[in-house]
Amino acid sequence: MGIEEILKELVAVPGIEAAVCVGRDGFVIEAAAAAGADVDAIGAMVATGLGSAESVGRELNVGALDQAMMEYAQGVIVMTAVGDDAILSVVASTTASLGNVRLQVRKRKKELAEAL
């Protein structure tokens, strides 16, 4: 299965509005999103955010980052590293089942790693 198909499957999950595969440099590799989503902005911010979260884990000696989730008033961002060179990030609505979103991200991470 290709990267685009994997991301489209994520966006088909109820509550997920965007799924973006980003290089560590912040450039979008592939994305699937509802109309109006600025995937380039998502990519740039996610790369910076995940790098910061990984640094916190190293400094606090709590191990490697598995998954990061940030909750905001109007949505949730879930991100995870895919190998050494890419990041998977999804944007979900506040009505999404967060357990299901996290499960889907974890499941698709393995598929993306193989596709990359």
C-alpha positions as CSV (number, residue, x, y, z in Angstrom):
1,M,0.0,0.0,0.0
2,G,1.3,3.5,-0.9
3,I,1.7,6.5,1.4
4,E,-1.2,8.3,-0.2
5,E,-3.6,5.4,0.4
6,I,-2.5,5.0,4.0
7,L,-3.2,8.7,4.7
8,K,-6.5,8.6,2.9
9,E,-7.5,5.7,5.1
10,L,-6.6,7.7,8.2
11,V,-8.8,10.7,7.0
12,A,-11.7,8.2,6.5
13,V,-11.6,7.5,10.3
14,P,-14.4,9.4,12.0
15,G,-13.1,12.7,13.5
16,I,-9.7,12.7,11.6
17,E,-9.6,15.8,9.4
18,A,-6.0,15.7,8.1
19,A,-3.2,13.2,7.9
20,V,0.2,14.4,6.9
21,C,3.5,12.6,6.4
22,V,6.3,15.1,6.9
23,G,10.1,14.9,6.5
24,R,12.2,15.9,9.5
25,D,13.0,19.1,7.6
26,G,9.3,20.1,7.7
27,F,8.5,19.5,4.0
28,V,5.4,17.5,3.3
29,I,6.0,14.1,1.8
30,E,2.3,13.3,1.3
31,A,-1.0,14.5,2.8
32,A,-4.7,13.8,2.8
33,A,-7.0,16.4,4.3
34,A,-10.4,18.0,4.2
35,A,-10.7,21.0,1.9
36,G,-9.1,24.1,3.3
37,A,-6.4,22.5,5.5
38,D,-3.0,24.1,5.1
39,V,-0.9,20.9,5.0
40,D,2.3,22.9,4.4
41,A,1.8,24.8,7.6
42,I,1.0,21.6,9.4
43,G,4.2,20.0,8.2
44,A,6.5,22.9,9.2
45,M,5.0,23.1,12.7
46,V,4.9,19.4,13.3
47,A,8.5,18.9,12.6
48,T,9.4,21.6,15.1
49,G,7.0,20.3,17.7
50,L,8.0,16.7,17.5
51,G,11.7,17.6,17.8
52,S,11.0,19.6,20.9
53,A,9.0,16.8,22.4
54,E,11.8,14.3,21.7
55,S,14.3,16.7,23.4
56,V,12.1,16.8,26.6
57,G,12.1,13.0,26.8
58,R,15.9,12.8,26.4
59,E,16.5,15.5,29.0
60,L,14.1,13.9,31.5
61,N,15.5,10.4,30.8
62,V,12.1,8.9,30.1
63,G,13.1,7.1,26.9
64,A,12.3,7.6,23.3
65,L,9.1,9.3,22.2
66,D,6.4,6.9,21.1
67,Q,3.6,9.3,20.4
68,A,2.8,12.9,21.2
69,M,-0.7,14.3,21.6
70,M,-1.7,17.9,22.0
71,E,-5.3,18.9,22.8
72,Y,-6.6,22.4,21.9
73,A,-9.9,24.1,22.3
74,Q,-11.0,23.2,18.7
75,G,-8.9,20.1,17.9
76,V,-6.3,17.5,18.7
77,I,-2.9,16.8,17.1
78,V,-1.3,13.4,17.3
79,M,2.2,12.9,16.0
80,T,4.7,10.1,15.9
81,A,8.1,9.6,14.3
82,V,8.2,7.1,11.4
83,G,11.7,5.9,11.3
84,D,14.5,8.4,11.4
85,D,13.4,10.6,8.6
86,A,9.7,11.1,8.7
87,I,6.8,12.1,11.0
88,L,3.1,11.1,10.8
89,S,0.7,13.7,12.1
90,V,-3.1,13.8,12.3
91,V,-5.4,16.6,13.1
92,A,-8.7,15.4,14.7
93,S,-11.8,17.1,15.9
94,T,-12.6,17.4,19.6
95,T,-15.5,14.9,19.0
96,A,-13.2,12.2,17.7
97,S,-12.6,9.1,19.9
98,L,-9.0,9.8,21.0
99,G,-8.4,6.2,21.8
100,N,-9.3,5.2,18.3
101,V,-7.2,8.1,16.8
102,R,-4.1,7.0,18.8
103,L,-4.7,3.4,17.8
104,Q,-5.0,4.3,14.1
105,V,-1.9,6.4,14.2
106,R,0.1,3.6,15.8
107,K,-1.3,1.0,13.3
108,R,-0.5,3.3,10.3
109,K,2.9,4.1,11.5
110,K,4.1,0.6,10.8
111,E,2.5,0.7,7.3
112,L,4.1,4.0,6.5
113,A,7.5,2.8,7.6
114,E,7.2,0.0,5.1
115,A,6.0,2.3,2.4
116,L,8.8,4.8,2.9
